């Protein structure tokens, strides 16, 4: 933000950039779906192999199961964020902060294609949540 407290107005979002980001989001969506499918298969394999095992094997399988579940929950959250970003593209709202409505810098969108807040608003939210 500038010394006056107002954010610098960014130029309109380039449609070529939005198209590239949509392609990137669709690629991420496919990768996550594939990862979730693989995790699901791993989970099924762990569960089917839990017949007669000793305590150490059961504990190890439990750790594996919990790790797969945690990865799955994180990836599902990312998948929802990606779906939301794709919806914002269709609505013409992609790249605008949901809090202040200012443009999200392209560098931020390249790093996190499903970002919904500009850096200032995200930083403010994180400070409040500490």
Secondary structure as UniProt FT lines:
FT   TURN            3..4
FT   HELIX           15..48
FT   HELIX           55..91
FT   TURN            94..95
FT   TURN            98..100
FT   HELIX           106..111
FT   TURN            113..114
FT   HELIX           119..128
//
